[in-house]
Amino acid sequence: MVDLAEKENMDNLTFKSDTVLSDVHLHCPNKRHLMVRLNAVGQPVFLSYFKLLWNTDNWASEKNVREATTEKEHQCRSGEELCDKGRNSLKNERELNTKGLEALLDDDGDLEVVRRPQSASDLEVEDLLRDKVYPVILMRGEDAFEDEEQESSCSDVVKIEHTMATPLEDVGKQVWRGAFLLADYILFKRDVFRSCTVLELGGGTGVASIIMGMVAKRVYCTDVGEDLLAMCEHNVALNKHLIEQGRGEIKVKELDWLKDEFCTDPETPYSWSEAEVANLHDHCTVIMAADVFYDDDLTDAMFRTLYRITHNLKNSCTVYFSIEKRNCGRSLLNG
């Protein structure tokens, strides 16, 4: 909690040109932003709620859906005509899906997601918003907090503490679109990730790891910086009710791309135990990262870390990158 003097100063807060602001919150300056505290470096920390459009109540019925599908397949086998019709229908559906997917791929074969077209009025508003953004800051006990509190208790709401404007070196404390896209993909392809052991590089606030924790067996959410890792760990705790549905586990760990080894010093917060390193090497089959390419040196270091880790894995591994396409530097990939 912060005192009233701090709150009054923050009511007049303006995000200036030397800070970086994710457009997740850029386009909603008039929305209420619940400030919960100041972090270790004096930055305001906000609490946001993100609703899962996939109804989590449906997860329990997936077994029934699979059983119904099996029953239909059995009926198909019992009648040759019905079977042939079903095969042709499935074949046509696959062809349509394949064509639709190919239309979304870029020249390198990466899935390219295009943003919703903006109207002229949207562009005019955006031009105004990019100069100054004034968040409306609430404190506990103020009007409408009770509504937010009630909403946060829902089983389909993800609660994330984050900052809203930071220097470049602290951008991991913000929420980025790439994490949302990766989270959407995880929910859509959840059967692919079910019961996996997963490593996230540059997990930031933990959005993607929290969603992955709903389906995977174990997730190692990694980043660097004690303040950021503490925020991430707190977000994992805030969403324990979602993670428990899938009986998963999320471990928040330090992984510095500029170092050649895992930190295993027990005196260092968020360090790895030897057993955890061994578990990662023995069982990891998925590595993911969202919006981690914004600096040349860090990009090179990340790929060195990725190379080192994958060459120590006992199983084959699939790597998923979710990247916001930007045109502001060589280090930003075009995929």
C-alpha positions in Angstrom: 0.0 0.0 0.0 1.1 3.6 -0.5 0.2 6.7 1.5 -2.0 9.5 0.3 0.9 11.8 -0.6 2.3 9.2 -3.0 -1.2 8.7 -4.4 -1.7 12.4 -5.1 1.7 12.5 -6.9 0.7 9.5 -9.0 -2.6 11.0 -10.0 -0.7 13.5 -12.0 1.6 10.9 -13.5 2.4 11.4 -17.2 4.3 8.7 -19.3 7.1 10.6 -20.9 9.1 10.0 -24.1 12.0 8.3 -22.3 9.8 5.4 -21.1 8.4 2.5 -23.0 4.6 1.8 -22.9 3.0 -1.4 -24.1 -0.1 -0.7 -26.2 -2.0 -3.3 -24.2 -2.8 -0.3 -21.9 -2.0 2.5 -24.3 -5.5 2.6 -25.8 -7.4 2.7 -22.6 -6.3 5.8 -20.7 -9.8 6.5 -19.3 -10.1 3.0 -17.8 -9.7 2.6 -14.0 -6.2 1.3 -13.1 -6.0 -0.2 -9.6 -2.6 0.7 -8.2 -1.7 -1.8 -5.5 1.8 -0.8 -4.5 5.2 0.6 -5.5 7.8 -1.9 -6.4 11.4 -2.0 -5.2 12.5 0.7 -7.6 9.6 3.0 -7.0 7.5 2.2 -10.0 3.7 2.1 -9.6 2.4 -1.5 -9.8 -1.2 -2.0 -11.2 -3.6 -4.9 -11.1 -5.4 -5.8 -14.3 -8.0 -8.5 -15.1 -8.0 -10.4 -18.3 -11.0 -12.6 -19.2 -10.5 -16.0 -20.8 -12.9 -16.1 -23.8 -12.6 -19.9 -23.6 -15.0 -21.0 -20.9 -13.0 -23.0 -18.4 -16.2 -24.9 -17.5 -15.9 -26.6 -20.8 -12.6 -28.2 -19.9 -14.4 -30.7 -17.6 -16.6 -31.8 -20.6 -13.7 -32.6 -22.9 -13.8 -36.2 -21.9 -17.4 -36.4 -22.9 -16.5 -34.8 -26.3 -13.8 -37.4 -26.9 -16.1 -40.2 -26.0 -18.8 -38.9 -28.3 -16.2 -38.7 -31.1 -15.1 -42.3 -30.5 -18.7 -43.4 -30.6 -19.2 -41.7 -34.0 -16.1 -43.3 -35.3 -17.5 -46.7 -34.2 -20.8 -46.0 -36.0 -18.8 -45.1 -39.0 -17.0 -48.5 -39.0 -20.4 -50.3 -38.7 -21.8 -48.8 -41.9 -19.6 -48.6 -45.0 -21.6 -45.9 -46.7 -21.6 -43.7 -43.6 -17.9 -44.3 -43.2 -17.0 -43.3 -46.8 -19.1 -40.1 -46.3 -17.3 -39.3 -43.1 -13.9 -39.8 -44.7 -14.8 -37.5 -47.6 -16.1 -34.9 -45.2 -12.9 -35.1 -43.0 -10.7 -34.9 -46.1 -12.5 -31.8 -47.4 -12.3 -30.2 -44.0 -8.6 -30.9 -43.8 -8.0 -29.4 -47.2 -10.0 -26.2 -46.3 -8.1 -25.9 -43.0 -4.7 -26.4 -44.8 -5.5 -23.7 -47.4 -6.7 -21.4 -44.6 -3.5 -21.9 -42.7 -1.3 -21.4 -45.7 -2.9 -18.0 -46.3 -1.8 -16.9 -42.8 1.9 -17.9 -43.3 4.6 -15.5 -44.3 7.5 -16.3 -46.7 9.4 -18.1 -43.9 6.5 -20.3 -43.0 5.7 -18.5 -39.8 2.2 -17.8 -38.7 1.4 -14.2 -39.3 -1.5 -12.7 -37.3 -2.8 -9.4 -38.7 -4.2 -6.8 -36.4 -7.8 -5.6 -36.7 -8.0 -2.8 -39.2 -8.4 0.6 -37.6 -11.0 3.2 -38.7 -10.1 6.8 -39.4 -11.5 7.8 -36.0 -9.4 5.2 -34.3 -6.3 6.6 -35.9 -7.2 10.2 -34.8 -7.6 9.1 -31.2 -4.4 7.1 -31.3 -2.5 10.2 -32.5 -3.8 12.0 -29.5 -3.1 9.2 -27.0 0.5 8.7 -28.0 1.5 12.1 -26.7 0.2 11.8 -23.2 -1.5 9.0 -21.3 -3.1 9.8 -17.9 -4.1 6.6 -16.0 -7.0 6.9 -13.6 -5.5 5.5 -10.4 -7.6 3.8 -7.8 -6.6 2.6 -4.3 -8.2 -0.1 -2.2 -11.4 1.1 -0.6 -12.2 3.6 -3.4 -15.4 3.4 -5.5 -15.7 0.5 -7.9 -12.9 -1.6 -6.3 -15.6 -4.0 -5.0 -16.7 -4.7 -8.6 -13.1 -5.5 -9.6 -12.8 -7.7 -6.5 -15.9 -9.6 -7.5 -14.8 -10.0 -11.1 -11.4 -11.3 -10.0 -13.0 -14.3 -8.2 -14.3 -15.8 -11.4 -12.7 -19.0 -12.7 -12.2 -17.5 -16.2 -10.3 -14.4 -15.1 -6.5 -14.0 -15.1 -5.2 -11.5 -12.6 -1.8 -9.8 -13.4 0.2 -7.3 -11.5 2.3 -5.2 -13.8 3.8 -1.8 -14.4 2.6 0.4 -17.2 5.6 2.5 -18.3 9.2 1.6 -17.7 12.7 2.3 -19.0 13.7 -0.2 -21.7 15.6 -2.4 -19.2 12.4 -3.0 -17.3 10.0 -3.8 -20.1 9.5 -7.3 -18.7 7.3 -5.8 -16.0 4.7 -4.8 -18.6 2.1 -6.9 -20.4 2.7 -7.4 -24.1 0.6 -8.5 -27.0 3.0 -11.3 -27.8 2.2 -13.0 -24.5 -1.5 -12.9 -25.3 -1.1 -14.4 -28.7 1.0 -17.2 -27.2 -1.6 -17.8 -24.5 -4.3 -18.0 -27.2 -2.3 -20.6 -29.1 -1.7 -22.6 -25.9 -5.5 -22.7 -25.2 -6.3 -23.6 -28.8 -3.7 -26.4 -28.9 -3.9 -27.4 -25.3 -3.9 -31.2 -26.1 -0.4 -30.7 -27.6 1.0 -29.3 -24.3 -0.9 -31.5 -21.9 1.3 -33.1 -19.3 4.5 -31.6 -20.9 7.4 -30.0 -19.1 7.9 -26.5 -20.4 10.5 -23.8 -20.2 9.6 -20.2 -20.8 12.5 -17.7 -21.6 11.9 -14.1 -20.6 8.6 -14.9 -18.9 8.1 -11.3 -17.6 4.9 -11.0 -15.7 4.1 -14.7 -16.3 1.0 -14.4 -18.5 2.0 -17.2 -20.9 3.4 -19.5 -18.2 0.2 -19.1 -16.2 -1.9 -20.2 -19.1 0.5 -23.0 -19.9 0.3 -24.1 -16.3 -3.4 -24.8 -16.8 -2.5 -27.7 -19.2 1.2 -28.6 -18.7 2.6 -30.8 -16.0 5.4 -28.4 -15.0 6.4 -25.0 -16.3 9.7 -23.3 -15.5 9.0 -19.6 -15.9 12.4 -17.8 -16.2 13.7 -14.2 -16.3 16.3 -12.1 -14.6 16.0 -9.6 -11.8 14.8 -10.2 -8.3 12.1 -7.5 -8.5 10.7 -8.9 -11.7 10.8 -12.5 -10.6 9.0 -11.5 -7.3 6.2 -9.9 -9.4 6.0 -13.0 -11.6 5.9 -15.3 -8.6 3.1 -13.2 -7.1 1.1 -13.4 -10.3 1.4 -17.2 -10.3 0.0 -17.2 -6.7 -2.8 -14.8 -7.8 -3.9 -17.4 -10.4 -3.4 -20.5 -8.4 -7.1 -21.3 -8.8 -6.6 -21.6 -12.6 -3.4 -23.6 -12.4 -4.9 -26.1 -10.0 -7.6 -27.0 -12.5 -5.0 -28.6 -14.7 -3.0 -29.9 -11.7 0.1 -28.2 -13.1 3.0 -26.7 -11.4 4.9 -23.4 -12.1 8.4 -22.7 -10.8 9.7 -19.2 -11.2 13.5 -19.3 -11.7 16.3 -17.0 -12.7 17.9 -17.6 -16.1 20.4 -15.0 -17.2 21.1 -15.2 -20.9 24.5 -13.4 -20.3 25.7 -16.3 -18.1 26.8 -19.7 -19.3 25.3 -21.8 -16.5 22.2 -22.1 -14.4 22.4 -20.2 -11.1 22.5 -23.0 -8.5 23.6 -20.9 -5.5 21.1 -21.7 -2.7 21.8 -18.2 -1.2 20.5 -16.5 -4.4 16.7 -16.0 -4.7 15.1 -18.0 -7.5 18.1 -20.1 -8.1 17.9 -23.7 -9.4 18.5 -26.9 -7.4 20.5 -29.6 -9.1 17.4 -31.7 -9.1 15.5 -29.0 -11.0 18.2 -28.7 -13.6 18.2 -32.4 -14.1 14.4 -32.5 -14.4 14.5 -29.9 -17.1 17.2 -31.7 -19.1 15.4 -35.1 -18.7 11.8 -34.0 -19.4 11.5 -30.7 -21.2 9.9 -31.0 -24.6 8.6 -27.4 -25.1 10.4 -24.1 -24.9 8.5 -20.8 -25.5 9.2 -17.1 -25.5 7.0 -14.0 -26.2 8.2 -10.6 -27.3 11.8 -11.1 -26.2 13.5 -9.5 -29.2 14.2 -5.8 -28.8 18.0 -5.6 -28.2 20.7 -7.0 -30.5 23.0 -8.2 -27.7 20.2 -9.8 -25.7 18.9 -11.5 -28.8 22.3 -13.0 -29.5 22.6 -14.1 -25.9 19.1 -15.6 -25.9 20.0 -17.8 -28.9 23.2 -18.9 -27.3 21.2 -19.9 -24.2 18.7 -21.7 -26.3 21.4 -23.6 -28.1 23.1 -24.6 -24.9 19.9 -25.8 -23.2 18.5 -27.7 -26.2 21.8 -29.6 -26.7 21.5 -30.9 -23.1 17.9 -32.1 -23.4 17.3 -35.8 -23.6 14.1 -35.5 -25.6 13.3 -33.7 -28.8 12.0 -30.2 -28.2 9.7 -27.7 -30.0 10.4 -24.0 -29.6 7.6 -21.5 -29.9 8.2 -17.8 -30.5 5.5 -15.1 -30.4 6.8 -11.8 -31.7 5.3 -8.4 -32.3 6.4 -7.3 -35.7 8.1 -3.9 -35.3 10.2 -1.8 -37.7 12.5 -0.1 -35.2 15.8 -2.0 -35.2 17.8 -4.8 -36.7 17.3 -7.0 -33.6 13.6 -7.3 -34.2 12.7 -10.3 -36.2 10.3 -10.2 -39.2 8.5 -13.4 -38.2 
